[in-house]
Amino acid sequence: MDTEEAIATKIEPRLNATFGRRMTNYLVTLATVVYLTTSGGEKERYEAFVHALCTHEVVVRMWGETATARQEQEWKALVPNGVGRG
């Protein structure tokens, strides 16, 4: 799965189910800034995107530390090494 597919089909729907569209857009926008400003390859940038989501205080407070850490690992595993956007 590439990053766009992972975000559109797995990450955004999960966030939207918990936080609603407005907060999901906010969280994804913040994480996208991290993605765009992270050095490295696609995998490193995607992982930074996911980490930004899963360390945001709103997400941790809602899901709890353990569940959020587990979700971060699941999302990171969606995009294998060497797979890019689109």
C-alpha positions in Angstrom: 0.0 0.0 0.0 1.4 3.5 -0.8 1.2 6.4 1.6 -1.8 8.1 -0.1 -3.8 4.9 0.0 -2.9 4.2 3.6 -3.9 7.7 4.7 -7.1 7.8 2.7 -8.3 4.2 3.4 -7.0 3.5 6.9 -5.8 6.5 8.8 -8.4 9.2 7.9 -11.4 6.9 8.4 -10.1 5.8 11.8 -9.5 9.3 12.9 -12.8 10.5 11.5 -14.7 7.8 13.4 -13.2 9.0 16.7 -12.7 12.8 16.2 -15.0 13.9 13.4 -14.1 15.5 10.1 -13.0 18.9 11.4 -10.5 17.5 14.0 -9.3 14.8 11.5 -8.6 17.6 9.0 -6.7 19.5 11.7 -4.6 16.5 12.7 -3.8 15.4 9.2 -2.8 19.0 8.3 -0.4 19.1 11.2 1.0 15.7 10.4 1.4 16.7 6.7 3.6 19.6 7.7 5.8 17.1 9.6 5.8 14.9 6.5 6.8 17.7 4.2 9.6 18.9 6.4 11.1 15.6 7.4 14.4 14.6 5.7 14.8 11.2 4.3 13.0 8.8 2.1 9.3 8.1 1.7 9.2 5.5 4.5 10.9 7.9 7.0 8.6 10.8 6.0 5.5 8.6 6.3 6.6 7.3 9.7 7.1 10.9 10.8 3.6 11.6 9.7 2.1 8.7 11.6 4.2 9.5 14.7 3.0 13.1 14.6 -0.6 11.9 14.7 0.0 9.3 17.4 1.9 11.6 19.7 -0.6 14.5 19.5 -2.1 15.1 23.0 -5.7 14.9 21.7 -5.2 11.5 20.2 -3.3 10.1 23.2 -5.9 11.5 25.6 -8.7 9.9 23.7 -7.2 6.5 22.9 -4.8 6.1 25.8 -1.0 5.6 25.5 -1.1 1.8 24.9 -3.8 1.8 22.3 -2.2 4.8 20.5 1.2 3.1 20.5 -0.3 0.0 19.0 -2.2 2.0 16.4 1.1 3.8 15.5 2.8 0.5 14.8 -0.1 -0.8 12.7 -0.2 2.3 10.6 3.6 2.3 10.1 3.4 -1.3 8.9 0.9 -0.4 6.1 3.7 1.2 3.9 6.6 -1.1 3.3 10.1 0.2 2.5 10.6 1.6 -0.9 6.9 2.3 -1.6 6.2 5.9 -2.5 3.2 8.2 -2.9 0.7 7.7 -5.6 
